[in-house]
Amino acid sequence: MPAPTADAAAAPRPIDLLVRGRIVTMQPGATPIADGAVAVDGGDIVACGPFADLDRRFAPRRRLGDANAIVMPGFIDAHTHCTQCFVRSLTANELPMIPRIYNPAQRALSPDQAAAAVRLLSAQLLASGVTTVCEGTLNPDHEAPILAALDEVGIRAVMARGRADQDFYHASLYRQLNETSWAKPRPGEAEADLARTEAMLDAYPPAGRQLIRAAVNASALLGFSEGYFREGAALARRHGATIQVHVGRDREEVEFSLAVWGRRPIERLADLGVVDRHLVAIHAVLASEGEIELLAKGGAALAHSPIECVANMNGVPNLPRFRAAGIRVALGCDNQANDMFANMRACWLLHGAKWGLPAYDPAFLSAGDVLAMATSEAADVLALADRVGTLEPGKAADMVVLDGDRPHLFAAHDLKTELVRYGSRGEIAQTIVEGRVLYDRGDFASIDLDRLRADAAAGAADMERVVEGRRYTPLGD
């Protein structure tokens, strides 16, 4: 066979996609590439560097972006419940809202409505640059339709599943004169449900190239037994998965935990052997100093939903303290605003008002930290860092292209600061998952908006009927 000619040796390599722009890789210590590009083939990033170099080396079948565009890793919504999508606005001005509004509405959803809720959530997230979502479900009847809808849409997902196995009673303040709080496991249920979780972990392994990965959901101390927590944590360790727990969310939980076990909620998790690198503590807004230290010592992570802090009015976590302790943090929309730009800005403003102002400290939380909590650090929290979170060769091509020609985004001195403080979903041009453009300037590749509009209207009307008699205050005009 004759040797290749010089021209053949220099021929550009055919690839699927070349994305040009100012590249924010989110790799540790990396600075944005002023005029760069990301080369994509077979769903993976094959090169990332100066545009002139990649333009010479590759022959893409499609090009996106331009010299002024901003290209960054796709956002990661580290905590949500898609089946709350049809009812969320009915919780406005309502307290308490989770057991009284959200939970009954979720239980009332049909399997078809659960699938429609996934499509709605996905459309909202993709349009705001989110490429990965972490869903927590407690209803086995919803699992198959949720998984099918996630697969249909093509968004990346962590699916945390579990089902409560414990009855409980919380003697509230005015009942404690004559009553006490208690918890009683339902025999055999933990073993049966964890077997189902293990089957999902086998079907959707927590490692590999597949878009959906499974996780353990032990949603809260009140409804899940000691046996469930111990075996669930062991299951997560065996499979390299996360175990996700709402903890330290409200005062009633703290009261219950102290009354039944004589321990605060995170102390109770530590007693059960749950606090390690696999644990994702959700919310933890009432974590004490000692509990923060327990999470840090165990290597656990925090899923923080800043808008939810205001929505349920239970508390604001000491985020600077969590981060100073070395705890990994990820941002979650929690269905209050399925828009990571809104959540990043809420994070900056909420913690600025809570922690920055009293200390007269402008360095309470950097823009780089906030952006990492929505991308690279979030990937680490959800055990996804092998595939997503940064733009670098070998990782999945999950990325967002922003229109950099909007006047409020120039002149940019520091792209991370500009994105966190001034960016919005209005600048999202394309959202790409594993090399596939799922959102392109208002168009969705895998979602029928007309069908979705009708499904959402019907679902919202049904949920309004379900909770009509449970609401304290009507919607405002």
SEZA-702072 format. One record per residue (C-alpha): x, y, z; residue in three letters; residue number from 0. Coordinates in pm, 1 decimal, padded with zeros to 6 digits, m for minus. Layout:
PT       c1       c2       c3 kero selum
PT        X        Y        Z  ALA   NUM
...
//
This chain:
PT       c1       c2       c3 kero selum
PT  00000.0  00000.0  00000.0  MET     0
PT  00147.7  00341.1 m00093.8  PRO     1
PT  00231.2  00583.2  00186.3  ALA     2
PT m00023.8  00863.8  00238.3  PRO     3
PT  00056.2  01190.6  00068.4  THR     4
PT  00134.3  01503.4  00266.8  ALA     5
PT m00201.9  01652.1  00164.7  ASP     6
PT m00388.6  01341.0  00282.4  ALA     7
PT m00202.7  01339.9  00614.0  ALA     8
PT m00303.6  01701.8  00670.3  ALA     9
PT m00669.4  01651.6  00574.7  ALA    10
PT m00909.0  01775.1  00845.6  PRO    11
PT m01081.8  01505.6  01047.9  ARG    12
PT m01457.1  01480.6  00988.2  PRO    13
PT m01656.1  01538.7  01306.5  ILE    14
PT m02019.8  01598.4  01398.5  ASP    15
PT m02003.0  01947.5  01543.0  LEU    16
PT m01776.4  02246.7  01601.1  LEU    17
PT m01894.1  02507.3  01851.4  VAL    18
PT m01719.4  02843.2  01849.1  ARG    19
PT m01720.0  03111.8  02117.0  GLY    20
PT m01562.5  03233.4  02435.7  ARG    21
PT m01513.7  02900.5  02610.8  ILE    22
PT m01571.7  02873.2  02985.7  VAL    23
PT m01443.4  02521.3  03048.4  THR    24
PT m01498.4  02520.0  03428.8  MET    25
PT m01179.6  02317.6  03467.8  GLN    26
PT m00996.6  02405.6  03790.9  PRO    27
PT m00763.5  02700.2  03739.7  GLY    28
PT m00853.3  02741.7  03372.8  ALA    29
PT m00926.1  03082.7  03226.6  THR    30
PT m01180.6  03131.4  02946.5  PRO    31
PT m01053.1  03085.3  02591.8  ILE    32
PT m01113.4  03421.8  02424.2  ALA    33
PT m01182.9  03286.8  02075.2  ASP    34
PT m01208.0  02914.2  02117.3  GLY    35
PT m01398.9  02611.7  02000.8  ALA    36
PT m01518.7  02273.7  02116.2  VAL    37
PT m01498.9  01982.8  01871.7  ALA    38
PT m01763.1  01711.1  01914.3  VAL    39
PT m01788.7  01366.1  01761.7  ASP    40
PT m01994.0  01063.6  01858.8  GLY    41
PT m02146.8  01252.5  02152.2  GLY    42
PT m01809.3  01326.7  02314.0  ASP    43
PT m01576.0  01623.8  02321.2  ILE    44
PT m01268.6  01538.0  02114.7  VAL    45
PT m01087.3  01871.4  02145.0  ALA    46
PT m01118.0  02208.3  02313.3  CYS    47
PT m00888.4  02500.4  02234.8  GLY    48
PT m00828.6  02804.8  02013.5  PRO    49
PT m01073.6  02828.8  01724.7  PHE    50
PT m00806.3  02880.8  01459.6  ALA    51
PT m00637.6  02555.6  01559.9  ASP    52
PT m00955.2  02344.8  01574.0  LEU    53
PT m01092.9  02499.6  01255.2  ASP    54
PT m00781.0  02378.3  01076.2  ARG    55
PT m00784.7  02030.0  01227.2  ARG    56
PT m01152.7  01939.0  01190.3  PHE    57
PT m01421.2  01930.5  00920.7  ALA    58
PT m01752.3  01954.1  01107.6  PRO    59
PT m02086.8  01853.4  00961.8  ARG    60
PT m02244.5  02136.1  01161.2  ARG    61
PT m02119.3  02459.5  01314.5  ARG    62
PT m02268.0  02658.1  01600.9  LEU    63
PT m02174.7  02983.4  01771.3  GLY    64
PT m01947.2  03263.6  01662.6  ASP    65
PT m01659.5  03468.1  01801.6  ALA    66
PT m01890.4  03653.3  02043.0  ASN    67
PT m02086.1  03353.2  02168.1  ALA    68
PT m02030.2  03214.0  02517.4  ILE    69
PT m01989.4  02837.0  02541.6  VAL    70
PT m01997.5  02659.7  02877.1  MET    71
PT m02087.6  02326.1  03034.3  PRO    72
PT m02457.6  02253.1  03060.2  GLY    73
PT m02611.7  02342.6  03393.6  PHE    74
PT m02697.6  02064.9  03639.3  ILE    75
PT m03022.3  02083.0  03836.6  ASP    76
PT m02912.9  01878.0  04135.9  ALA    77
PT m03252.9  01843.3  04303.4  HIS    78
PT m03610.8  01847.3  04182.2  THR    79
PT m03944.1  01663.9  04181.7  HIS    80
PT m04089.3  01668.5  03833.7  CYS    81
PT m04431.4  01555.2  03947.9  THR    82
PT m04479.4  01885.4  04131.0  GLN    83
PT m04467.4  02073.6  03801.7  CYS    84
PT m04845.2  02113.1  03759.9  PHE    85
PT m04908.2  02248.3  04108.4  VAL    86
PT m04613.4  02471.8  04197.2  ARG    87
PT m04785.1  02811.8  04158.6  SER    88
PT m05068.5  02696.7  04386.4  LEU    89
PT m04818.6  02693.7  04672.6  THR    90
PT m04767.6  03071.6  04653.8  ALA    91
PT m04850.8  03244.4  04984.4  ASN    92
PT m04921.2  02904.3  05142.9  GLU    93
PT m04770.6  02764.5  05462.3  LEU    94
PT m04715.6  02482.2  05526.3  PRO    95
PT m04719.5  02373.6  05164.3  MET    96
PT m04529.2  02046.6  05118.9  ILE    97
PT m04748.1  01791.3  05305.0  PRO    98
PT m05066.1  01992.9  05251.2  ARG    99
PT m05035.8  02091.9  04882.0  ILE   100
PT m04746.3  01924.6  04704.0  TYR   101
PT m04776.1  01571.7  04840.5  ASN   102
PT m05150.8  01519.2  04778.8  PRO   103
PT m05115.1  01662.5  04428.5  ALA   104
PT m04824.7  01431.1  04347.9  GLN   105
PT m05015.3  01127.0  04472.0  ARG   106
PT m05313.4  01219.1  04251.0  ALA   107
PT m05114.5  01224.1  03926.8  LEU   108
PT m05187.3  00947.4  03678.6  SER   109
PT m04890.3  00776.6  03509.6  PRO   110
PT m04961.6  00970.6  03188.7  ASP   111
PT m04967.4  01296.6  03382.8  GLN   112
PT m04637.3  01208.2  03548.0  ALA   113
PT m04482.8  01163.6  03202.2  ALA   114
PT m04629.8  01494.3  03086.6  ALA   115
PT m04483.2  01663.7  03395.0  ALA   116
PT m04137.7  01533.6  03296.3  VAL   117
PT m04178.4  01680.2  02947.7  ARG   118
PT m04284.2  02015.0  03092.7  LEU   119
PT m03999.0  02024.2  03343.0  LEU   120
PT m03751.3  01923.5  03071.1  SER   121
PT m03871.7  02193.3  02834.3  ALA   122
PT m03831.6  02457.5  03103.5  GLN   123
PT m03487.1  02331.9  03198.1  LEU   124
PT m03352.5  02289.4  02844.0  LEU   125
PT m03464.3  02640.9  02753.0  ALA   126
PT m03258.4  02770.6  03046.4  SER   127
PT m02944.7  02572.7  02961.8  GLY   128
PT m02988.7  02277.6  03198.8  VAL   129
PT m02861.5  01951.0  03050.9  THR   130
PT m02880.5  01727.6  03361.3  THR   131
PT m03159.1  01688.3  03616.0  VAL   132
PT m03170.4  01490.6  03940.0  CYS   133
PT m03520.1  01358.3  04002.0  GLU   134
PT m03635.8  01217.9  04334.7  GLY   135
PT m03948.9  01002.6  04329.5  THR   136
PT m04141.5  00819.9  04600.5  LEU   137
PT m04424.0  00669.0  04392.5  ASN   138
PT m04344.7  00337.0  04223.2  PRO   139
PT m04638.3  00385.0  03984.2  ASP   140
PT m04466.0  00692.6  03843.4  HIS   141
PT m04121.9  00540.7  03792.3  GLU   142
PT m04176.6  00374.0  03452.8  ALA   143
PT m04348.9  00675.5  03292.4  PRO   144
PT m04085.6  00912.4  03432.7  ILE   145
PT m03803.2  00699.5  03296.3  LEU   146
PT m03975.0  00664.4  02958.7  ALA   147
PT m04030.3  01038.9  02933.0  ALA   148
PT m03671.1  01116.1  03030.0  LEU   149
PT m03551.4  00876.6  02761.7  ASP   150
PT m03789.4  01029.3  02507.5  GLU   151
PT m03669.3  01383.1  02576.6  VAL   152
PT m03300.6  01288.5  02583.4  GLY   153
PT m03199.7  01499.8  02882.2  ILE   154
PT m02936.4  01353.5  03114.7  ARG   155
PT m03076.0  01245.7  03450.9  ALA   156
PT m03005.6  01094.8  03789.4  VAL   157
PT m03312.4  00901.7  03899.9  MET   158
PT m03325.7  00863.4  04279.2  ALA   159
PT m03602.5  00626.8  04382.7  ARG   160
PT m03734.9  00494.3  04711.0  GLY   161
PT m04056.1  00444.6  04905.3  ARG   162
PT m04130.6  00518.8  05269.7  ALA   163
PT m04150.2  00215.8  05499.7  ASP   164
PT m04229.9  00377.3  05834.4  GLN   165
PT m04538.7  00515.7  06004.7  ASP   166
PT m04485.8  00813.3  06232.6  PHE   167
PT m04668.0  01065.2  06443.3  TYR   168
PT m04541.3  01409.5  06534.8  HIS   169
PT m04693.8  01555.7  06848.8  ALA   170
PT m04687.1  01924.2  06764.9  SER   171
PT m04635.4  02201.7  07015.8  LEU   172
PT m04990.3  02217.2  07153.1  TYR   173
PT m05031.7  01836.7  07168.7  ARG   174
PT m04720.0  01762.3  07367.4  GLN   175
PT m04898.1  01809.2  07700.1  LEU   176
PT m05065.2  01470.1  07656.5  ASN   177
PT m04892.7  01302.6  07359.8  GLU   178
PT m04546.3  01206.4  07237.3  THR   179
PT m04398.6  01163.9  06890.7  SER   180
PT m04325.6  00813.5  06765.3  TRP   181
PT m04199.0  00615.7  06464.5  ALA   182
PT m04289.4  00254.8  06376.5  LYS   183
PT m04134.0  00068.0  06080.1  PRO   184
PT m04362.4 m00149.8  05867.0  ARG   185
PT m04199.7 m00495.9  05872.7  PRO   186
PT m04053.8 m00624.8  05548.4  GLY   187
PT m04111.6 m00310.2  05345.3  GLU   188
PT m03754.0 m00180.5  05357.8  ALA   189
PT m03612.2 m00506.3  05220.5  GLU   190
PT m03870.7 m00523.9  04940.2  ALA   191
PT m03826.4 m00163.5  04834.3  ASP   192
PT m03447.1 m00169.3  04845.9  LEU   193
PT m03455.2 m00477.9  04624.6  ALA   194
PT m03646.4 m00267.2  04375.1  ARG   195
PT m03388.0  00009.6  04407.0  THR   196
PT m03107.4 m00238.6  04348.9  GLU   197
PT m03282.6 m00360.9  04034.0  ALA   198
PT m03292.8 m00002.2  03909.4  MET   199
PT m02925.0  00043.8  03994.9  LEU   200
PT m02849.9 m00265.6  03787.3  ASP   201
PT m03062.7 m00138.5  03497.3  ALA   202
PT m02929.3  00219.0  03518.6  TYR   203
PT m02578.5  00187.1  03664.8  PRO   204
PT m02430.0  00490.0  03846.1  PRO   205
PT m02135.0  00481.3  03604.5  ALA   206
PT m02101.5  00450.2  03229.1  GLY   207
PT m02211.7  00627.4  02913.9  ARG   208
PT m02588.8  00594.7  02950.9  GLN   209
PT m02788.1  00916.0  02992.8  LEU   210
PT m02984.4  00795.1  03296.6  ILE   211
PT m02817.7  00680.0  03617.2  ARG   212
PT m02995.7  00554.6  03925.6  ALA   213
PT m02954.0  00657.0  04289.4  ALA   214
PT m03099.0  00571.6  04631.8  VAL   215
PT m03373.6  00796.1  04766.3  ASN   216
PT m03426.2  00772.4  05142.7  ALA   217
PT m03631.2  01086.5  05137.3  SER   218
PT m03656.2  01178.8  05506.1  ALA   219
PT m03599.5  01047.1  05856.5  LEU   220
PT m03967.9  01057.2  05945.7  LEU   221
PT m04087.4  00813.0  05678.8  GLY   222
PT m03785.2  00586.0  05639.4  PHE   223
PT m03678.9  00336.4  05903.4  SER   224
PT m03341.2  00274.2  06061.5  GLU   225
PT m03311.2 m00047.3  05861.9  GLY   226
PT m03388.3  00133.7  05537.8  TYR   227
PT m03118.7  00392.7  05602.8  PHE   228
PT m02853.5  00141.2  05702.8  ARG   229
PT m02919.0 m00092.3  05409.0  GLU   230
PT m02977.1  00195.1  05167.6  GLY   231
PT m02638.8  00346.3  05254.2  ALA   232
PT m02473.5  00005.9  05210.3  ALA   233
PT m02646.7 m00030.4  04873.6  LEU   234
PT m02519.0  00309.6  04761.4  ALA   235
PT m02165.5  00215.6  04862.7  ARG   236
PT m02179.0 m00118.3  04679.0  ARG   237
PT m02293.3  00044.1  04355.9  HIS   238
PT m02100.4  00370.2  04380.2  GLY   239
PT m02428.6  00561.3  04385.7  ALA   240
PT m02552.2  00857.8  04586.0  THR   241
PT m02806.4  00829.2  04865.1  ILE   242
PT m03023.2  01138.7  04877.7  GLN   243
PT m03194.4  01257.8  05193.8  VAL   244
PT m03403.2  01565.1  05274.7  HIS   245
PT m03260.4  01658.4  05611.3  VAL   246
PT m03266.3  01958.8  05843.4  GLY   247
PT m03542.8  02104.9  05627.7  ARG   248
PT m03791.1  02229.7  05887.0  ASP   249
PT m03839.9  02284.6  06257.1  ARG   250
PT m04090.7  01999.9  06286.3  GLU   251
PT m03827.9  01753.1  06165.6  GLU   252
PT m03577.7  01878.5  06422.3  VAL   253
PT m03838.8  01855.0  06698.9  GLU   254
PT m03938.8  01504.7  06590.3  PHE   255
PT m03580.3  01381.7  06571.5  SER   256
PT m03497.4  01515.4  06915.5  LEU   257
PT m03817.5  01373.9  07064.1  ALA   258
PT m03785.4  01023.2  06916.6  VAL   259
PT m03408.8  00968.9  06903.7  TRP   260
PT m03259.5  01241.0  07121.4  GLY   261
PT m03049.5  01357.6  06827.7  ARG   262
PT m03069.1  01633.5  06570.2  ARG   263
PT m03143.4  01506.7  06215.3  PRO   264
PT m02788.5  01500.3  06076.0  ILE   265
PT m02662.8  01356.4  06405.2  GLU   266
PT m02919.6  01080.1  06359.4  ARG   267
PT m02792.4  01011.3  06005.3  LEU   268
PT m02438.3  00989.1  06143.3  ALA   269
PT m02553.5  00739.1  06406.8  ASP   270
PT m02699.9  00528.3  06123.9  LEU   271
PT m02374.4  00528.4  05927.3  GLY   272
PT m02518.0  00731.1  05640.5  VAL   273
PT m02283.6  01031.1  05649.3  VAL   274
PT m02011.6  00958.4  05394.8  ASP   275
PT m01914.9  01067.7  05043.0  ARG   276
PT m02223.9  00900.7  04897.5  HIS   277
PT m02466.3  01116.8  05098.2  LEU   278
PT m02633.2  01414.8  04931.2  VAL   279
PT m02795.2  01613.4  05212.9  ALA   280
PT m03085.9  01801.3  05059.1  ILE   281
PT m03156.6  02151.1  05194.2  HIS   282
PT m03002.7  02118.4  05545.6  ALA   283
PT m03118.4  02474.0  05611.0  VAL   284
PT m03129.6  02412.3  05987.3  LEU   285
PT m02796.8  02231.6  06015.4  ALA   286
PT m02616.5  02331.4  06333.2  SER   287
PT m02244.8  02405.1  06352.0  GLU   288
PT m02184.7  02054.5  06484.7  GLY   289
PT m02391.8  01897.9  06208.2  GLU   290
PT m02200.5  02089.9  05941.3  ILE   291
PT m01882.1  01947.4  06090.5  GLU   292
PT m02030.3  01596.5  06077.0  LEU   293
PT m02109.4  01637.4  05707.1  LEU   294
PT m01761.3  01772.2  05638.6  ALA   295
PT m01587.6  01495.2  05832.7  LYS   296
PT m01784.8  01229.6  05644.8  GLY   297
PT m01724.0  01386.7  05303.9  GLY   298
PT m02095.7  01434.9  05236.7  ALA   299
PT m02238.2  01691.0  04994.2  ALA   300
PT m02517.9  01947.1  05001.3  LEU   301
PT m02794.4  02005.9  04745.2  ALA   302
PT m02897.7  02367.7  04795.7  HIS   303
PT m03214.2  02523.5  04650.4  SER   304
PT m03193.4  02897.3  04719.2  PRO   305
PT m03536.0  02990.6  04582.7  ILE   306
PT m03697.7  02710.4  04782.5  GLU   307
PT m03555.7  02872.0  05098.7  CYS   308
PT m03786.3  03166.3  05039.4  VAL   309
PT m04075.4  02957.5  04906.4  ALA   310
PT m04107.8  02739.1  05217.6  ASN   311
PT m03960.4  02992.9  05462.0  MET   312
PT m03793.1  02732.3  05682.8  ASN   313
PT m03443.4  02877.4  05687.7  GLY   314
PT m03130.2  02973.4  05494.8  VAL   315
PT m02827.2  02744.2  05524.1  PRO   316
PT m02496.4  02897.8  05624.1  ASN   317
PT m02354.0  02837.5  05278.6  LEU   318
PT m02021.6  03015.3  05338.1  PRO   319
PT m01972.8  02793.1  05642.8  ARG   320
PT m02053.0  02476.5  05445.0  PHE   321
PT m01800.0  02575.2  05180.6  ARG   322
PT m01534.9  02677.1  05432.4  ALA   323
PT m01568.6  02330.0  05584.0  ALA   324
PT m01490.4  02177.3  05244.3  GLY   325
PT m01841.0  02046.1  05176.9  ILE   326
PT m01926.2  02005.9  04809.2  ARG   327
PT m02237.6  02199.8  04710.4  VAL   328
PT m02473.0  02172.9  04414.5  ALA   329
PT m02763.2  02399.1  04322.2  LEU   330
PT m03111.1  02258.2  04267.7  GLY   331
PT m03415.3  02427.8  04120.4  CYS   332
PT m03658.1  02212.7  04323.9  ASP   333
PT m03928.7  02311.0  04074.3  ASN   334
PT m03968.6  02658.0  04223.5  GLN   335
PT m03796.8  02816.8  03922.6  ALA   336
PT m03675.0  02575.2  03657.9  ASN   337
PT m03411.0  02820.9  03548.7  ASP   338
PT m03052.7  02794.6  03669.5  MET   339
PT m02976.6  03158.8  03596.3  PHE   340
PT m03257.3  03253.8  03834.3  ALA   341
PT m03120.8  03014.9  04096.0  ASN   342
PT m02762.7  03138.5  04062.7  MET   343
PT m02875.5  03497.8  04099.8  ARG   344
PT m03095.3  03403.9  04394.6  ALA   345
PT m02795.2  03231.1  04552.2  CYS   346
PT m02581.7  03541.4  04512.7  TRP   347
PT m02851.1  03777.8  04646.4  LEU   348
PT m02985.7  03556.4  04924.6  LEU   349
PT m02648.1  03480.2  05076.5  HIS   350
PT m02524.1  03830.9  05013.8  GLY   351
PT m02811.9  03966.2  05219.8  ALA   352
PT m02788.2  03694.8  05486.8  LYS   353
PT m02411.8  03659.9  05530.0  TRP   354
PT m02232.4  03925.7  05327.0  GLY   355
PT m02413.5  04235.6  05451.0  LEU   356
PT m02385.0  04172.3  05827.3  PRO   357
PT m02010.9  04112.1  05792.4  ALA   358
PT m01960.9  04390.0  05537.0  TYR   359
PT m01783.3  04121.5  05333.5  ASP   360
PT m01812.2  04131.0  04953.4  PRO   361
PT m01616.8  03805.2  04926.3  ALA   362
PT m01880.7  03593.0  05101.2  PHE   363
PT m01930.4  03387.9  04783.5  LEU   364
PT m01754.9  03430.7  04450.2  SER   365
PT m01919.2  03411.9  04108.8  ALA   366
PT m01685.5  03126.0  04027.8  GLY   367
PT m01815.3  02933.5  04328.5  ASP   368
PT m02177.5  02992.1  04227.6  VAL   369
PT m02111.9  02885.6  03868.2  LEU   370
PT m01925.2  02574.7  03988.5  ALA   371
PT m02219.6  02478.3  04209.6  MET   372
PT m02431.0  02474.9  03893.3  ALA   373
PT m02178.4  02284.9  03678.1  THR   374
PT m01850.3  02119.3  03779.7  SER   375
PT m01910.8  02090.5  04153.8  GLU   376
PT m02267.4  01973.7  04095.5  ALA   377
PT m02131.8  01695.7  03873.0  ALA   378
PT m01907.0  01582.3  04158.3  ASP   379
PT m02195.1  01593.0  04407.5  VAL   380
PT m02409.2  01366.0  04186.3  LEU   381
PT m02121.5  01129.0  04097.2  ALA   382
PT m02131.1  01243.1  03734.9  LEU   383
PT m01790.7  01411.0  03707.3  ALA   384
PT m01658.1  01132.6  03487.4  ASP   385
PT m01895.7  01248.3  03210.7  ARG   386
PT m02007.4  01607.4  03264.5  VAL   387
PT m01944.8  01933.8  03449.4  GLY   388
PT m01644.5  02059.3  03249.8  THR   389
PT m01557.6  02101.3  02884.6  LEU   390
PT m01259.2  01879.3  02812.5  GLU   391
PT m01170.0  01595.3  02575.4  PRO   392
PT m01319.2  01260.5  02669.1  GLY   393
PT m01625.1  01401.6  02844.1  LYS   394
PT m01976.5  01406.1  02708.0  ALA   395
PT m02064.7  01700.2  02487.1  ALA   396
PT m02317.5  01852.0  02729.6  ASP   397
PT m02294.5  02226.2  02675.5  MET   398
PT m02476.4  02552.3  02633.9  VAL   399
PT m02424.9  02818.5  02368.5  VAL   400
PT m02523.2  03170.8  02469.6  LEU   401
PT m02578.7  03468.7  02244.9  ASP   402
PT m02296.5  03701.4  02347.6  GLY   403
PT m02422.0  03992.4  02138.1  ASP   404
PT m02679.6  04107.6  02395.1  ARG   405
PT m02572.7  04449.6  02525.7  PRO   406
PT m02606.7  04358.9  02893.5  HIS   407
PT m02334.0  04098.4  02844.3  LEU   408
PT m02066.6  04335.6  02719.7  PHE   409
PT m01813.2  04458.4  02774.3  ALA   410
PT m01718.5  04154.6  02978.8  ALA   411
PT m01426.8  04189.5  03218.0  HIS   412
PT m01486.7  03854.6  03389.0  ASP   413
PT m01715.8  03605.9  03215.8  LEU   414
PT m01808.0  03412.4  03528.9  LYS   415
PT m01920.3  03727.4  03707.6  THR   416
PT m02108.2  03847.6  03399.9  GLU   417
PT m02291.6  03516.3  03370.2  LEU   418
PT m02394.4  03490.5  03735.4  VAL   419
PT m02496.7  03853.1  03783.6  ARG   420
PT m02630.6  03953.1  03443.6  TYR   421
PT m02692.2  03641.0  03233.3  GLY   422
PT m03040.7  03501.4  03173.7  SER   423
PT m03214.1  03221.0  02990.2  ARG   424
PT m03297.7  03477.2  02724.4  GLY   425
PT m02941.8  03443.0  02594.9  GLU   426
PT m02960.6  03063.4  02553.4  ILE   427
PT m02916.4  02988.1  02184.0  ALA   428
PT m02861.3  02612.2  02196.2  GLN   429
PT m02864.9  02344.7  02464.5  THR   430
PT m02673.6  02030.8  02372.0  ILE   431
PT m02680.1  01690.3  02544.3  VAL   432
PT m02421.4  01434.8  02436.4  GLU   433
PT m02372.1  01615.2  02107.2  GLY   434
PT m02744.5  01635.2  02028.1  ARG   435
PT m02898.5  01982.2  01999.2  VAL   436
PT m03215.2  01946.0  02208.1  LEU   437
PT m03300.8  02316.4  02217.2  TYR   438
PT m03229.5  02564.7  01939.5  ASP   439
PT m03357.6  02922.3  01975.6  ARG   440
PT m03707.1  02828.9  02087.0  GLY   441
PT m03735.3  02495.8  01905.7  ASP   442
PT m03719.1  02158.8  02080.5  PHE   443
PT m03588.6  01851.4  01900.8  ALA   444
PT m03776.2  01599.1  02114.8  SER   445
PT m04073.2  01783.8  02268.5  ILE   446
PT m04403.5  01860.1  02093.0  ASP   447
PT m04495.3  02199.2  02239.7  LEU   448
PT m04856.4  02193.5  02118.6  ASP   449
PT m04914.9  01857.3  02284.1  ARG   450
PT m04728.5  01972.5  02593.7  LEU   451
PT m04935.1  02289.5  02621.8  ARG   452
PT m05257.6  02089.0  02619.9  ALA   453
PT m05124.1  01828.5  02865.1  ASP   454
PT m04997.6  02097.8  03102.0  ALA   455
PT m05328.6  02285.1  03099.3  ALA   456
PT m05523.3  01965.6  03172.2  ALA   457
PT m05281.0  01856.0  03442.4  GLY   458
PT m05283.1  02195.6  03612.4  ALA   459
PT m05664.3  02201.1  03613.6  ALA   460
PT m05677.3  01854.6  03770.0  ASP   461
PT m05427.1  01947.2  04038.1  MET   462
PT m05618.1  02264.5  04122.8  GLU   463
PT m05927.0  02051.9  04186.8  ARG   464
PT m05726.7  01808.9  04401.0  VAL   465
PT m05594.1  02078.5  04635.0  VAL   466
PT m05888.2  02319.3  04623.7  GLU   467
PT m06011.2  02234.0  04970.9  GLY   468
PT m05660.4  02222.4  05118.8  ARG   469
PT m05552.1  02579.5  05046.7  ARG   470
PT m05554.3  02856.9  05305.0  TYR   471
PT m05522.2  03154.8  05074.1  THR   472
PT m05632.0  03207.5  04713.2  PRO   473
PT m05399.1  03299.3  04431.8  LEU   474
PT m05345.2  03671.5  04394.4  GLY   475
PT m05482.7  03855.8  04093.7  ASP   476
//
